[in-house]
Structure formats: C-alpha cells, structure tokens
Amino acid sequence: MSSSDQIQRILFDEIDVRGALVGLEQAYAEVLSRADYPERLQIVLGELLAAVVLLTSNLKIEGRVSLQAQGEAGVKILMAECTHDNHVRGIARFEESEIPDEQRFDQLLKNGRMALTIEPSTGQRYQGVVPLEGATVSECLERYFSQSEQLPTKIQLAADGKRAAGMLTQVLPAAGAGAADWEHIVALAHTLTADELLNLDNETLLYRLYHEEQVRLFEPDEIIFNCECSRERSANAMQMMTEDELLTVAEEQGGEIEMSCQFCNEVYRFDTADIRALFHNDGRLSDEGSLH
C-alpha cells in the first residue's frame, strides 16, 4: 500500500482491462472507533469499505454507493458507503459479543441477504441483490458482476483491523477482452497474497504481478471518513411522526428528544419548542442550528 487512504485507477494499454487499487488506514480507524467491534467484524468491515470505494470509483457517478448485508440473528447489519468524492463511512450491528475469527462471511448472517445500492445525485436509485453464494465478500461480489452485469471481474480484499486494501480488475464494458488475455490477468492476480495487498506499495505490487504488461497507474485520489448527518436531516426524519406524537415522546423523555447518528454517534437534541417550530415555522433551521 503506497499511501494510506487513497485510490488509484489502473488501465492495461494493450488489452481491454481496467482496474483500481485502494488502501485505507485513517478512514478505516475512524469507522472502527465508533464501536467496540469483535475482531472478525473489524476485518469484514474493512473489506466492505475497500470494496465500496473500488465500486464507486468504477461506476463514476455523482452520488453515493453502498453495500449492505442483513441477517436475522448474530450479525444484524453490515454496511459500508462511499460518495463520488470518496467520503466513506460504515457500521455493523450485532448481537453476539463473541464471533469466531474463522467464521466465513456468508455464515455471519443467518438467512442473510446483501444489496448494492446506487443513489445518483440526480436520476433513479438502483438496487441490485448480491447473492451470498461465496465464502468471502470478494466471491459474493464477483458472482454479482458475473450474473447481473455480465462483466468478468476479479476483486481481492484484505483487512487486519489497522489497514484495509483492495484491488479490482475488470473487462472494459463493450470492449470484450479476449478470453486468453483475461485468464492470464486473473491467473496472475490469484498469486497476490493478503499480506502483499496490505503492505506493498502500488507500483511494486503492479510490477510484481504485471511487469510483462503495459499498465498505467493514474494519480491517486484521497479518501476520508465523513458522515453526512446533520441536525437538519435529523429534524426532517422526525417529521415522519406527527407533532402530537413527537411532543408525547419528548414529555416521556424528560422534555426533549435525542436523535443519534448510527454511523458517527453524533447526538442531536430537540426540545418541545423545536418540535413546535418544526411544524409551524416551515421547519427551517436558523444559522445557529436551532429551530426556534
């Protein structure tokens, strides 16, 4: 990993294959600092974060991309999200205090399901179902691309609780690399170890794998942890309830309602005057962040 918290795109000049390399450290640490996650979930969250950054870079949309897996017991939610300007966040919700380190990804989620959601800034929201038919996050995503996108794709992910990294290689849409070329690229990619992915700089990694190919490595883009929660967005969410219902909840909770962000743990408080202003003052926040 040449530099933490960066993504670099790659392009093979003589065959129709593109890709990207991502490394996460500080942004990954920020995600893990929000809760006391078991070691196994630290690793899976790191892999999901690396994966969603790779997918966002590959899609080249303005908006956000998220990967979310849900289960009925044990691990309830795993989620990672990335915006087009490489702001990432992630979360896990779980019931069991101890999760075996050797437990496979698809076994973490009882009767689990996984989805890839694309939310453009303008345009229609898209959600695709990612089948939990692989032992790892990588295998599940590769099968999704094979079945839904029909694009041969190789995804390699690694995380160790301190660093997370990933590499994606994919046939260019509508280009159709020759089968032999693609098989050659994948065969070389299979030789990459998790330790190399986490510790080698990108130039060294690409030379080790593809020194016989013409590969371009583009300038890196920075990745940061950022949560887009706000007092205003919390106020908007509260309007799903009526004024009377909110006032009743506030009274039961000592005169105010607390709204906490599940991603960053920021707490927003609304007293009864805030609630009334939300319904009788156009619900607008003042410059100081108060509704009244």
Backbone torsions as a table, in degrees:
resi	resn	phi	psi	omega
1	MET	NA	105.5	-172.3
2	SER	-64.6	-38.3	179.2
3	SER	-153.1	135.4	-177.8
4	SER	-72.9	156.9	175.5
5	ASP	58.2	48.2	176.1
6	GLN	-143.0	153.6	170.7
7	ILE	-125.7	138.0	178.0
8	GLN	-127.6	130.0	176.8
9	ARG	-83.5	149.6	177.8
10	ILE	-130.1	152.7	179.9
11	LEU	-144.2	129.4	176.0
12	PHE	-86.3	121.6	-172.9
13	ASP	-72.8	-33.7	-171.2
14	GLU	-103.0	-3.9	174.8
15	ILE	-136.4	159.0	-173.4
16	ASP	-85.7	67.2	-179.4
17	VAL	-135.2	137.7	175.8
18	ARG	-123.9	175.2	177.7
19	GLY	-176.0	-170.1	179.3
20	ALA	-161.3	153.7	175.5
21	LEU	-125.5	135.2	-179.3
22	VAL	-131.2	143.7	173.2
23	GLY	-134.5	135.6	-177.8
24	LEU	-128.9	137.1	175.7
25	GLU	-140.2	-69.1	-178.6
26	GLN	-66.0	-43.9	179.0
27	ALA	-62.0	-38.7	177.2
28	TYR	-64.0	-44.2	178.9
29	ALA	-62.3	-37.7	178.6
30	GLU	-62.4	-41.5	178.3
31	VAL	-63.7	-46.6	-176.9
32	LEU	-69.3	-24.7	-177.2
33	SER	-72.3	-12.3	-176.3
34	ARG	-80.3	-11.8	-179.7
35	ALA	-159.0	163.8	178.3
36	ASP	-92.7	87.9	-175.5
37	TYR	-88.5	139.8	170.5
38	PRO	-59.0	155.6	-175.8
39	GLU	-56.3	-40.0	-178.5
40	ARG	-63.0	-40.4	179.6
41	LEU	-72.6	-31.4	174.0
42	GLN	-58.0	-42.6	-178.7
43	ILE	-69.2	-46.4	-178.5
44	VAL	-63.9	-41.4	178.1
45	LEU	-62.0	-39.7	177.2
46	GLY	-62.0	-41.6	178.4
47	GLU	-65.3	-42.3	178.3
48	LEU	-63.2	-41.2	178.6
49	LEU	-62.4	-47.0	178.3
50	ALA	-60.9	-41.2	-178.4
51	ALA	-64.6	-44.7	-175.3
52	VAL	-70.0	-30.5	174.5
53	VAL	-66.7	-43.7	177.6
54	LEU	-59.9	-45.1	-178.2
55	LEU	-66.9	-39.5	179.0
56	THR	-63.7	-42.8	178.2
57	SER	-62.9	-38.0	-177.6
58	ASN	-70.2	-34.9	-176.3
59	LEU	-78.6	-30.4	177.1
60	LYS	55.1	54.9	175.8
61	ILE	-116.4	160.8	168.9
62	GLU	-94.8	120.7	-175.6
63	GLY	146.7	-144.2	-178.5
64	ARG	-138.8	154.5	177.1
65	VAL	-128.2	136.6	178.7
66	SER	-133.8	148.3	170.6
67	LEU	-115.3	124.9	-179.1
68	GLN	-135.2	127.5	176.0
69	ALA	-117.7	138.0	-178.6
70	GLN	-129.7	144.3	176.4
71	GLY	-133.2	167.5	-177.0
72	GLU	-92.2	-14.4	179.9
73	ALA	-158.0	164.5	-179.1
74	GLY	71.4	-103.4	173.7
75	VAL	-88.4	117.4	-175.0
76	LYS	-89.5	-43.0	-177.7
77	ILE	-143.1	136.2	167.4
78	LEU	-127.9	127.0	-177.2
79	MET	-146.2	138.1	172.9
80	ALA	-136.0	142.8	-174.7
81	GLU	-139.1	144.5	177.8
82	CYS	-140.9	137.6	175.6
83	THR	-94.6	170.3	-178.4
84	HIS	-63.9	-23.2	176.9
85	ASP	-98.4	24.0	170.3
86	ASN	63.9	40.4	169.0
87	HIS	-95.7	124.8	-174.7
88	VAL	-119.2	153.8	170.9
89	ARG	-155.1	160.7	-179.3
90	GLY	-161.2	163.6	-176.2
91	ILE	-158.3	154.2	170.5
92	ALA	-135.0	142.3	173.5
93	ARG	-123.7	130.1	-174.0
94	PHE	-147.5	158.0	-177.8
95	GLU	-104.6	-31.1	-174.5
96	GLU	-91.5	131.5	-179.3
97	SER	-73.1	-27.4	179.8
98	GLU	-120.6	122.2	178.0
99	ILE	-120.3	122.6	-176.7
100	PRO	-54.8	134.2	-178.6
101	ASP	-62.1	-28.1	-175.5
102	GLU	-90.9	-0.1	-176.9
103	GLN	-66.3	131.1	-178.9
104	ARG	-67.8	155.3	-179.6
105	PHE	-57.2	-46.5	-176.9
106	ASP	-71.2	-12.7	177.9
107	GLN	-93.2	-11.5	179.8
108	LEU	-68.7	-28.0	-171.4
109	LEU	-112.9	105.5	179.8
110	LYS	-67.6	127.5	-175.6
111	ASN	49.1	44.3	-170.9
112	GLY	-78.1	162.8	174.6
113	ARG	-145.5	155.0	-176.6
114	MET	-138.7	143.4	-177.9
115	ALA	-137.1	145.2	170.6
116	LEU	-105.8	120.6	-177.9
117	THR	-116.9	130.0	179.1
118	ILE	-116.3	120.8	-178.2
119	GLU	-121.4	92.1	178.4
120	PRO	-66.4	153.5	176.3
121	SER	-60.8	-36.6	172.8
122	THR	-131.7	141.1	-179.5
123	GLY	112.5	-173.5	-171.4
124	GLN	-86.9	138.2	175.1
125	ARG	-72.6	140.2	-179.8
126	TYR	-125.8	139.0	174.6
127	GLN	-134.5	127.4	177.4
128	GLY	-115.9	141.4	179.5
129	VAL	-84.1	125.7	177.7
130	VAL	-99.6	112.0	-177.2
131	PRO	-66.2	134.7	176.3
132	LEU	-84.4	69.4	-175.6
133	GLU	-118.0	26.5	178.4
134	GLY	-141.4	159.3	-178.2
135	ALA	-76.6	-17.5	-176.1
136	THR	-130.9	165.4	174.5
137	VAL	-58.3	-42.4	-179.3
138	SER	-58.2	-47.7	-177.2
139	GLU	-64.4	-39.7	179.2
140	CYS	-63.0	-43.4	-179.0
141	LEU	-69.6	-37.6	178.2
142	GLU	-62.8	-39.2	178.2
143	ARG	-69.1	-33.7	176.0
144	TYR	-61.1	-47.7	-179.7
145	PHE	-65.5	-35.6	179.9
146	SER	-67.8	-41.4	-175.2
147	GLN	-86.0	-42.2	-172.6
148	SER	-94.3	-42.5	-176.7
149	GLU	-96.7	-18.1	-179.0
150	GLN	54.8	38.9	175.9
151	LEU	-118.5	115.8	175.5
152	PRO	-55.2	123.8	-173.0
153	THR	-140.6	137.3	174.6
154	LYS	-119.9	123.9	-179.6
155	ILE	-124.5	128.4	177.6
156	GLN	-124.9	129.8	-174.8
157	LEU	-131.9	148.8	176.9
158	ALA	-152.2	147.7	175.8
159	ALA	-156.2	150.6	-179.3
160	ASP	-135.8	15.3	-178.8
161	GLY	92.8	-15.9	176.4
162	LYS	-119.8	-36.7	179.5
163	ARG	-132.3	150.0	173.8
164	ALA	-133.6	146.9	-177.1
165	ALA	-152.0	161.0	178.8
166	GLY	-160.2	155.2	174.0
167	MET	-135.4	132.8	176.5
168	LEU	-120.4	133.7	169.3
169	THR	-129.2	142.1	-172.7
170	GLN	-155.1	143.6	173.3
171	VAL	-65.8	135.6	179.2
172	LEU	-63.2	134.9	177.7
173	PRO	-55.8	135.1	176.8
174	ALA	67.6	1.7	179.8
175	ALA	-92.4	-47.6	176.2
176	GLY	71.8	73.0	176.3
177	ALA	-61.0	148.6	177.6
178	GLY	-60.3	146.3	-177.1
179	ALA	-58.2	-40.3	-178.5
180	ALA	-65.6	-40.9	178.5
181	ASP	-61.9	-46.9	-178.5
182	TRP	-64.7	-42.7	178.2
183	GLU	-61.0	-35.6	178.0
184	HIS	-66.1	-45.9	179.8
185	ILE	-61.6	-44.4	-178.8
186	VAL	-67.1	-40.5	179.7
187	ALA	-60.8	-40.2	177.5
188	LEU	-70.0	-39.3	178.8
189	ALA	-61.4	-34.3	-179.6
190	HIS	-63.2	-20.2	-178.9
191	THR	-80.9	-10.1	-178.6
192	LEU	-74.2	129.2	178.8
193	THR	-95.5	161.4	177.8
194	ALA	-61.9	-38.9	179.3
195	ASP	-62.4	-42.2	177.9
196	GLU	-65.4	-41.7	-179.5
197	LEU	-62.8	-36.2	-178.5
198	LEU	-80.7	-26.9	-168.9
199	ASN	-117.0	-23.4	179.9
200	LEU	-78.2	142.7	171.4
201	ASP	-70.8	158.3	-171.9
202	ASN	-61.3	-40.0	179.7
203	GLU	-62.8	-44.2	179.5
204	THR	-65.9	-41.8	-179.5
205	LEU	-60.9	-47.8	-179.4
206	LEU	-65.5	-38.2	178.1
207	TYR	-65.8	-41.3	179.1
208	ARG	-59.8	-40.9	-176.7
209	LEU	-83.8	-44.4	-165.0
210	TYR	-129.1	39.7	-177.6
211	HIS	-67.5	-14.8	177.4
212	GLU	-92.8	-2.6	-179.9
213	GLU	-106.6	160.4	173.3
214	GLN	-93.1	103.1	-175.3
215	VAL	-120.9	128.0	176.2
216	ARG	-98.7	134.7	177.4
217	LEU	-113.4	115.2	-174.9
218	PHE	-81.7	168.8	179.4
219	GLU	-61.6	142.3	-177.0
220	PRO	-76.2	154.1	172.1
221	ASP	-113.2	140.3	-177.0
222	GLU	-77.6	146.3	176.7
223	ILE	-119.3	134.1	177.6
224	ILE	-134.0	153.7	170.2
225	PHE	-78.2	132.3	176.5
226	ASN	-156.4	130.2	176.6
227	CYS	-106.5	132.8	-175.7
228	GLU	-93.3	17.2	177.0
229	CYS	-68.6	157.9	178.7
230	SER	-159.7	164.3	176.1
231	ARG	-62.6	-38.2	-179.6
232	GLU	-65.1	-43.9	179.8
233	ARG	-65.8	-36.1	176.8
234	SER	-65.1	-40.1	177.8
235	ALA	-62.8	-41.1	178.4
236	ASN	-62.3	-39.4	179.6
237	ALA	-65.3	-34.2	180.0
238	MET	-65.1	-24.8	-177.5
239	GLN	-71.7	-0.3	171.3
240	MET	-70.1	-17.9	175.4
241	MET	-104.6	163.6	178.7
242	THR	-81.6	165.3	178.3
243	GLU	-60.0	-45.2	-178.9
244	ASP	-62.6	-41.4	179.3
245	GLU	-62.8	-42.6	-179.8
246	LEU	-67.0	-40.8	178.2
247	LEU	-63.2	-36.6	177.1
248	THR	-64.7	-44.7	179.0
249	VAL	-62.5	-43.0	179.2
250	ALA	-60.4	-43.3	179.1
251	GLU	-61.8	-41.5	-179.6
252	GLU	-67.2	-23.9	-176.5
253	GLN	-105.1	23.4	174.2
254	GLY	85.8	18.9	174.1
255	GLY	107.2	-2.9	177.6
256	GLU	-153.1	159.9	176.4
257	ILE	-109.3	134.4	175.5
258	GLU	-104.9	130.2	174.6
259	MET	-117.2	120.1	-179.2
260	SER	-113.4	142.6	178.8
261	CYS	-82.4	127.8	-178.1
262	GLN	-70.7	-18.9	-177.4
263	PHE	-88.1	-40.1	-174.0
264	CYS	-121.9	-3.8	178.2
265	ASN	70.6	11.1	174.3
266	GLU	-64.5	138.1	-177.9
267	VAL	-112.7	130.1	176.7
268	TYR	-116.0	132.3	-175.9
269	ARG	-115.0	138.9	-179.0
270	PHE	-130.9	119.3	177.0
271	ASP	-89.8	-177.2	-175.0
272	THR	-65.0	-33.7	177.4
273	ALA	-66.2	-38.8	175.7
274	ASP	-59.5	-45.1	-176.6
275	ILE	-63.7	-43.7	179.5
276	ARG	-64.9	-40.4	178.9
277	ALA	-63.8	-31.5	-179.8
278	LEU	-61.8	-30.3	-176.7
279	PHE	-104.5	-12.9	-175.0
280	HIS	-126.6	1.7	-178.6
281	ASN	-130.4	36.0	-177.8
282	ASP	62.9	8.0	178.0
283	GLY	61.2	26.3	-176.3
284	ARG	-92.2	140.7	175.8
285	LEU	-85.5	141.2	172.9
286	SER	-76.5	175.9	179.5
287	ASP	-62.6	-25.6	179.7
288	GLU	-85.3	-1.1	178.6
289	GLY	87.7	7.1	179.3
290	SER	-100.7	149.1	179.4
291	LEU	-87.0	-7.2	-176.6
292	HIS	-140.8	NA	NA
